[in-house]
Amino acid sequence: MAQTSAKTKREIKLILFSILLFNTLLIGKGLKNKHEKNVYKKITTADVYLTAKDTEDRISHKGMLTFESFEQPEESAPTIILDRTKTFQKIIGIGGALTDASAEVFYKMPVEKQKEILTALFNKEKGDGFSIGRTNIHSCDFSSSSYTYDETPGDTALKDFTVEHDLKYRIPFIKAAIKENGNDFKLFASPWSPPAWMKTNNDMLHGGKLKPEYDQTWANYLVKFVKAYRKEGINIWGMTVQNEPMAVQRWESCIFTADEERDFVKNYLGPALHNSGLSNLKLMIWDHNRGIMYQRAAAVYEDTAAAKYVWGTGFHWYVGNHFDNVRLVHDAFPKKHLLFTEGTEANFDPDSLLVWKWGEMFGKSIIMDLNNWAEGWTAWNVILDQHGGPNHTDNFCMAPIICNTETGKLTYMNSFYYIGHFSKFIRPGAKRIICSSNSDDLLATAFENKDGKIAVVVLNTTDKDIDFYTWIEESAVKYNSPAHSIITLVLQ
């Protein structure tokens, strides 16, 4: 009996201990939940930065606003409603392309102008703070001539491979940009065409396809490019399989159908990257317009053997907007990533460099792409010369900064400032939060940076001034959005 009684006492003690432990966990959970509800520091102020047509304001600091209690937004008053408890994708970067053309132009400018360009584009405190860039794998249209890293026909061993061409302008320019940015810069690369000797049309230009017998050679070529750049001190963060694979162009181009791109990735490029120790490189498919991007993505992602090598989908803005297609790719394949990889204003026109609509094109596209799950946004050439080049096929374009290599003058297009409203204030690692506009005349997006500051970008493309509220957590500030303006509010 005594032995049984002792056992019973032990069991009672064990039960009581379990109850105590359970209650402690519940109390702890309650405290945790209570703490989570108050985890955010209350937003009290908003710094305002403005760029507006017919004014001198260009990312101009317009002062600080103080939030006031505002329990219920009004249905009729234009309001940007924020909720930082709901977060979405993280930003990788916002920037532009560092092409042969941009590099050549840079080194034709006076030294003091080179410093100004680097500061304006890449400095996080004094400039736009571009944090992502794209570069070409051997020549593209924005090169002074066509060239490759191996001109020897039939060199399947790639014994003659060399990036020596890029050592003159492009590699030094990229290094200067990275240094100015503070080594927080991500660079991805894109091929426009394999060498002519690998192609069905024996021409780097005018489309054509990769000959099947050179599938592995071309994959190895791309691997050698990444390693050669790394040897020069430049880390290639990502790569697209092929620039604009459905476009037969008068410049460097090569056609891949969706199935051909899938099979090239699955059987050649993906394994080549992994077997070479480059499995962390972010490989992207498509790299063309939004129009048929869902079909292109589905063809690859629904093949698990191919999809395992692919990080995400790159896309451009030409031939229509089709913003919803970006979201559809995310909705169907939420574990894959999205990156805007190229966009430029128009064919070069020296008389329309300051036309206001060019900047608004960038503002609208960036907001819509980010709100549809893009994780970064990359403009085309960061700088070009007074002719919109150099370009070896007369495909001259605009750029955020136009550099006159004869006079040394820099012309900052409106696109430079519009991109800056995002790149300067939405930094890598920032998370998109709920940003709901009740006005069809105001487009907006919002991101919370790693330091807790919230950047809200508001775009007005109309001919009218609009008073609007920015509302968060039952408080708000009021400000006026001038006609044809872009505003960034930095909340803290």
C-alpha positions in Angstrom: 0.0 0.0 0.0 2.8 2.4 0.9 4.5 1.7 -2.4 1.3 2.4 -4.3 0.7 5.6 -2.4 4.2 6.9 -3.3 3.6 6.1 -6.9 0.3 7.9 -6.8 1.9 11.0 -5.2 4.5 11.0 -8.0 1.8 10.9 -10.6 -0.2 13.7 -9.0 3.0 15.8 -8.9 3.6 15.1 -12.5 0.1 16.1 -13.4 0.3 19.3 -11.4 3.7 20.1 -13.1 2.2 19.6 -16.5 -0.7 21.9 -15.7 1.7 24.5 -14.5 3.8 24.2 -17.6 0.8 24.4 -19.9 -0.5 27.6 -18.2 3.0 29.1 -18.4 3.1 28.5 -22.1 -0.4 30.0 -22.5 0.6 33.1 -20.6 3.8 33.3 -22.6 1.9 33.0 -25.8 -0.6 35.6 -24.7 2.3 38.0 -23.8 3.9 37.3 -27.2 0.7 38.0 -29.0 0.2 41.2 -27.0 3.8 42.2 -27.8 3.3 41.5 -31.5 0.3 43.8 -31.6 2.6 46.6 -30.4 5.8 45.7 -32.3 5.6 48.7 -34.6 6.8 52.1 -33.5 4.0 54.6 -34.1 4.4 56.5 -37.4 4.6 60.2 -36.5 6.1 62.1 -39.5 6.6 62.0 -43.2 9.4 63.6 -45.2 8.1 64.7 -48.7 10.1 64.6 -51.9 8.6 66.0 -55.1 9.3 66.1 -58.8 6.7 68.1 -60.8 6.2 69.4 -64.3 6.6 73.2 -64.9 8.5 73.6 -61.6 12.1 73.4 -60.5 11.3 70.5 -58.2 13.4 67.4 -58.9 13.4 64.9 -56.0 13.2 68.1 -53.9 12.8 67.8 -50.2 9.6 69.8 -49.4 9.7 69.5 -45.7 8.2 67.2 -43.0 4.6 66.5 -42.3 3.2 65.4 -38.9 0.6 62.7 -38.7 -2.7 63.6 -36.9 -5.4 61.3 -35.6 -7.7 60.3 -38.4 -9.8 57.2 -37.4 -11.9 56.7 -40.5 -10.8 57.6 -44.1 -13.5 59.3 -46.1 -14.8 57.6 -49.2 -14.8 60.8 -51.3 -11.4 62.1 -50.3 -8.4 60.8 -52.3 -6.5 58.6 -49.8 -3.6 56.3 -49.9 -4.3 53.6 -47.3 -1.4 51.7 -45.8 -1.2 48.5 -43.8 2.3 47.4 -42.8 1.1 44.2 -41.1 0.6 42.7 -44.5 3.8 42.2 -46.4 4.7 40.8 -49.8 7.9 40.5 -51.9 11.3 41.9 -51.0 13.1 44.3 -53.3 16.3 43.1 -54.9 17.2 46.4 -56.6 16.2 49.2 -58.9 18.6 50.4 -61.5 19.7 50.2 -65.1 22.0 48.6 -67.7 25.7 49.0 -67.9 26.3 48.3 -71.6 29.3 48.7 -73.9 27.6 52.0 -75.1 27.3 53.4 -71.6 30.8 52.4 -70.7 32.3 54.0 -73.9 30.4 57.2 -73.4 31.5 57.4 -69.7 35.2 57.3 -70.6 34.7 60.0 -73.3 33.5 62.5 -70.7 35.8 64.8 -68.7 36.9 63.3 -65.4 34.8 65.7 -63.3 31.7 64.7 -65.4 32.6 61.0 -64.8 32.5 61.7 -61.1 29.1 63.5 -61.4 27.6 60.6 -63.4 28.8 58.0 -60.9 27.4 60.1 -58.0 24.1 60.8 -59.7 23.4 57.2 -60.7 24.9 55.0 -58.0 25.5 57.0 -54.8 22.9 56.1 -52.2 23.1 59.5 -50.3 23.7 62.0 -53.1 22.2 60.3 -56.1 19.6 57.8 -57.3 21.4 54.9 -55.6 20.9 52.4 -58.4 21.3 48.9 -56.7 20.9 46.5 -59.7 22.4 46.5 -63.2 22.3 44.5 -66.4 25.2 43.9 -68.8 25.6 42.2 -72.2 27.5 39.0 -72.8 29.8 40.0 -75.7 28.1 42.4 -78.1 24.6 43.7 -78.4 23.1 46.5 -80.5 24.5 49.0 -77.9 28.1 48.1 -78.8 30.2 50.0 -81.3 30.6 46.7 -83.3 29.8 43.1 -83.2 32.3 40.9 -81.4 32.5 37.7 -79.4 34.8 36.2 -76.8 35.8 33.4 -79.1 36.0 34.1 -82.8 37.5 30.7 -83.7 34.9 28.6 -85.7 34.5 25.1 -84.3 36.3 25.8 -81.1 34.2 23.5 -79.0 36.8 23.4 -76.3 36.7 27.3 -76.1 40.5 27.4 -76.0 40.5 30.9 -77.5 37.9 32.3 -75.1 38.8 35.7 -73.6 37.0 38.8 -72.3 39.9 41.0 -73.1 37.6 43.3 -75.2 35.7 44.3 -72.1 38.8 45.3 -70.2 39.0 48.7 -72.0 35.7 50.2 -71.0 33.0 48.0 -69.6 34.7 46.1 -66.8 36.3 49.4 -65.4 32.9 51.1 -65.6 31.1 48.3 -63.8 33.8 48.3 -61.1 33.5 52.1 -60.7 29.7 51.8 -60.3 30.0 49.0 -57.7 32.5 51.1 -55.7 30.3 54.2 -55.8 27.3 52.1 -54.6 29.2 50.7 -51.7 29.4 47.1 -52.9 25.7 46.6 -52.4 25.2 46.3 -56.2 23.8 43.2 -58.0 24.7 42.6 -61.6 23.0 40.2 -64.0 24.0 39.5 -67.6 22.2 38.6 -70.9 23.3 37.2 -74.2 21.9 38.7 -77.4 23.3 36.0 -79.7 25.8 33.1 -79.7 28.8 33.5 -82.0 27.9 33.3 -85.7 29.7 30.0 -86.1 27.3 28.4 -83.6 24.2 29.5 -85.4 21.9 28.2 -88.2 22.2 31.5 -90.2 25.9 31.9 -89.6 25.2 35.5 -88.5 25.0 37.1 -85.0 22.3 39.4 -86.4 18.9 38.8 -87.9 17.7 36.0 -85.7 18.6 32.5 -86.5 18.9 29.6 -84.0 21.6 27.9 -82.0 22.8 24.8 -83.9 22.0 21.6 -81.8 25.6 20.4 -82.0 26.7 23.6 -80.1 24.2 23.4 -77.3 26.8 22.3 -74.8 29.5 24.6 -76.2 27.2 27.6 -75.8 26.3 26.6 -72.2 30.0 26.3 -71.4 30.6 29.6 -73.1 28.1 31.3 -70.7 29.7 29.6 -67.7 33.2 30.8 -68.8 31.8 34.4 -69.1 30.6 34.3 -65.5 33.9 32.9 -64.2 36.0 35.3 -66.3 34.1 38.3 -64.8 34.5 36.9 -61.3 38.3 36.6 -62.0 38.2 40.3 -62.8 36.6 41.0 -59.4 33.0 41.3 -60.7 30.4 39.0 -59.3 27.6 38.1 -61.7 24.5 37.7 -59.5 22.2 36.5 -62.2 21.8 35.6 -65.9 19.0 35.5 -68.5 19.0 32.6 -71.0 18.5 34.8 -74.0 17.5 38.4 -74.6 14.2 38.7 -76.5 14.1 35.1 -77.7 11.1 35.7 -80.0 12.5 38.8 -81.9 14.3 38.6 -85.2 16.3 41.9 -85.1 18.7 43.6 -87.4 21.1 43.5 -84.5 22.3 40.5 -82.4 19.4 38.1 -81.9 18.6 34.4 -81.6 15.3 32.6 -81.5 14.3 30.1 -78.8 10.7 28.8 -78.6 9.4 28.0 -75.1 10.2 24.4 -75.5 13.7 25.1 -76.9 14.5 27.4 -74.0 13.2 24.8 -71.5 15.2 22.0 -73.0 18.4 24.1 -73.3 18.1 25.0 -69.6 17.2 21.4 -68.5 19.8 19.6 -70.5 22.7 22.0 -71.0 22.8 25.4 -69.2 21.3 24.4 -65.9 23.7 21.4 -65.4 26.7 23.3 -66.7 26.1 26.1 -64.1 25.6 23.5 -61.3 28.6 21.4 -62.3 30.8 24.5 -62.4 30.0 25.6 -58.8 27.5 28.3 -60.0 24.3 26.9 -58.6 23.7 30.1 -56.7 23.5 32.2 -59.8 20.0 33.4 -60.4 19.0 32.0 -63.8 16.1 33.8 -65.5 14.0 32.7 -68.5 12.1 34.7 -71.1 13.6 38.2 -70.8 11.1 39.6 -73.3 7.7 41.4 -73.2 4.9 40.9 -70.8 2.5 39.8 -73.5 3.1 36.0 -73.6 5.2 35.7 -70.5 2.7 33.4 -68.8 3.0 30.8 -71.6 6.7 31.0 -71.6 6.9 30.7 -67.9 4.5 27.8 -67.7 6.4 25.8 -70.4 9.5 25.8 -68.2 8.0 25.7 -64.7 5.7 22.8 -65.4 8.7 20.7 -66.2 10.3 20.0 -62.8 13.5 18.9 -64.4 13.9 22.3 -66.0 12.3 24.4 -63.3 14.8 23.3 -60.6 17.5 25.3 -62.4 15.4 28.5 -62.9 15.2 31.3 -60.3 12.6 33.4 -62.1 11.2 35.2 -65.1 12.6 38.4 -66.6 10.4 40.7 -68.7 10.4 43.9 -70.8 7.8 46.6 -71.4 7.6 46.9 -75.2 4.5 46.2 -77.3 1.8 47.0 -74.8 1.5 47.1 -71.0 -0.2 43.8 -70.0 0.6 44.4 -66.3 -1.8 41.7 -65.2 0.4 39.0 -66.9 3.1 39.7 -64.4 0.7 38.9 -61.5 -0.6 35.8 -63.3 2.9 34.3 -63.5 3.3 34.9 -59.7 -0.2 33.6 -58.9 0.5 30.4 -60.8 4.1 29.9 -59.7 4.4 31.8 -56.4 7.8 30.2 -55.5 9.4 31.7 -58.6 10.6 35.2 -58.9 10.0 38.2 -61.2 12.4 40.9 -62.4 11.8 43.7 -64.9 15.0 43.5 -67.1 14.7 46.2 -69.7 12.8 49.4 -70.7 13.7 52.6 -72.5 11.7 55.6 -73.5 11.7 55.6 -77.3 13.8 56.1 -80.4 16.3 58.9 -79.9 15.0 62.4 -80.6 17.2 65.3 -79.5 14.3 67.7 -79.5 12.2 65.7 -77.1 14.7 64.9 -74.3 12.7 67.0 -71.8 9.2 65.9 -72.8 7.5 65.1 -69.5 5.7 61.9 -70.6 9.0 60.0 -70.7 9.4 60.1 -67.0 5.7 59.2 -66.4 6.2 56.1 -68.5 8.8 54.9 -66.0 6.7 55.9 -63.0 3.6 54.0 -64.1 5.5 50.9 -65.1 7.5 50.7 -61.9 4.5 51.1 -59.7 2.4 48.6 -61.7 5.2 46.0 -61.9 6.1 46.2 -58.3 2.4 46.0 -57.3 2.2 42.9 -59.4 5.0 41.1 -57.6 8.2 42.2 -59.5 11.1 42.1 -57.1 13.2 44.6 -59.0 13.2 47.0 -62.0 16.0 47.6 -64.5 16.0 50.4 -67.1 18.0 50.0 -70.3 21.3 52.0 -70.8 22.1 54.2 -67.9 23.8 56.8 -70.1 24.2 57.4 -73.8 25.8 60.1 -76.0 24.2 63.0 -77.8 23.1 60.8 -80.7 21.5 58.1 -78.5 24.4 55.7 -78.9 26.9 54.4 -79.8 25.0 51.7 -81.6 26.3 49.7 -84.5 22.8 49.1 -86.1 21.4 52.6 -85.9 19.0 51.6 -83.1 19.5 54.8 -81.2 17.5 55.3 -77.9 17.0 57.6 -74.9 18.7 57.1 -71.5 18.3 58.7 -68.0 21.4 60.8 -68.6 22.4 62.0 -72.1 26.1 62.9 -72.3 27.4 65.2 -75.0 30.9 63.8 -75.6 31.9 67.0 -77.5 30.8 69.7 -75.0 30.8 67.6 -71.8 27.2 68.7 -71.0 25.0 66.3 -69.1 21.2 66.3 -69.8 19.1 64.7 -67.1 16.0 63.3 -68.6 12.8 63.2 -66.5 13.2 59.4 -66.3 16.3 59.9 -64.2 14.2 61.7 -61.5 11.2 59.4 -61.8 13.4 56.3 -61.3 15.1 58.0 -58.5 11.8 58.4 -56.6 12.0 54.6 -56.2 15.6 53.6 -56.3 16.7 56.2 -53.7 14.1 55.4 -51.2 13.1 51.8 -51.7 16.3 50.0 -50.9 17.3 46.3 -51.3 15.6 44.1 -48.8 12.5 46.4 -48.4 9.2 44.6 -48.2 6.1 45.7 -50.1 3.2 46.5 -47.9 -0.5 47.1 -48.5 -0.9 50.3 -50.4 -4.5 51.0 -51.5 -5.5 54.1 -53.5 -9.2 55.1 -53.7 -8.5 57.5 -56.5 -8.2 56.4 -60.2 -6.0 59.5 -60.7 -3.3 58.5 -58.2 -1.2 55.4 -58.6 0.8 54.4 -55.6 3.0 51.7 -54.1 4.7 51.4 -50.6 7.6 49.5 -49.1 9.0 49.2 -45.6 12.8 49.3 -45.6 15.0 47.3 -43.3 15.5 50.3 -41.1 11.7 50.6 -40.5 11.1 53.6 -42.7 8.2 53.3 -45.1 8.6 54.8 -48.6 5.3 55.6 -50.3 5.5 56.7 -54.0 2.4 58.5 -55.4 2.1 59.2 -59.2 -0.2 61.8 -60.7 -0.3 61.8 -64.5 -3.4 64.1 -64.8 -3.6 67.8 -65.7 -5.1 68.6 -62.3 -3.7 69.2 -58.8 -5.1 66.7 -56.3 -5.2 67.0 -52.5 -4.8 63.6 -50.9 -4.3 61.9 -47.6 -1.8 59.2 -46.6 -3.5 57.1 -43.9 -1.9 54.5 -41.6 -3.0 53.1 -38.3 -5.8 55.7 -37.6 -3.6 58.7 -38.4 -3.0 60.7 -41.6 -1.2 63.5 -43.3 -2.6 65.6 -46.1 -0.6 66.9 -49.1 -1.1 68.3 -52.6 -0.1 66.3 -55.6 0.6 68.8 -58.4 -0.5 68.0 -62.0 2.0 65.6 -63.7 4.1 64.9 -60.6 5.6 62.1 -58.6 5.9 62.2 -54.8 7.8 60.0 -52.3 6.8 60.2 -48.7 9.2 58.7 -46.2 7.3 57.7 -43.1 8.9 57.1 -39.7 
